[in-house]
Amino acid sequence: MEIWLPIVVTFVVAGVIAGVMVTINQIVGPKRPSKVKGEAFECGNPPSGSAWGRFTVHFYLTALLFLVFDVEVVFLYPWAVELRKLGMFGFVEALVFIVILTVGLIYAWQRGALDW
């Protein structure tokens, strides 16, 4: 139980701070609603069309590829930190990992996943 005490204290303090900030905002913050403030903000442009429009599958495929490769690259950070302890075996493992990622990227590129 001693080990978990700092984590519990951190979560409690974070929750209290968030709760205090929201409460202060509700009490002190200005409340002047208007039609303009109630509209959806789209980069300074007035909203146009339905919010339920369809997107092509390329948007989703690009997003999915970005997430996959982004998360995989994050896995390289702990490897880089522990490189000296891992030695040559860890280095070869990381190279195999990078080669697999590169093959996946080339495959997606050849299949036209990155073409617009």
Stockholm file with secondary structure:
# STOCKHOLM 1.0

chainA/1-116         MEIWLPIVVTFVVAGVIAGVMVTINQIVGPKRPSKVKGEAFECGNPPSGSAWGRFTVHFYLTALLFLVFDVEVVFLYPWAVELRKLGMFGFVEALVFIVILTVGLIYAWQRGALDW
#=GR chainA/1-116 SS CTTTHHHHHHHHHHHHHHHHHHHHHHHHSCCCCCHHHHSCCBTTBCCCSCTTCCCCHHHHHHHHHHHHHHHHHHTHHHHHHTHHHHHHHHHHHHHHHHHHHHHHHHHHHHTTTTCC
#=GC SS_cons         CTTTHHHHHHHHHHHHHHHHHHHHHHHHSCCCCCHHHHSCCBTTBCCCSCTTCCCCHHHHHHHHHHHHHHHHHHTHHHHHHTHHHHHHHHHHHHHHHHHHHHHHHHHHHHTTTTCC
//
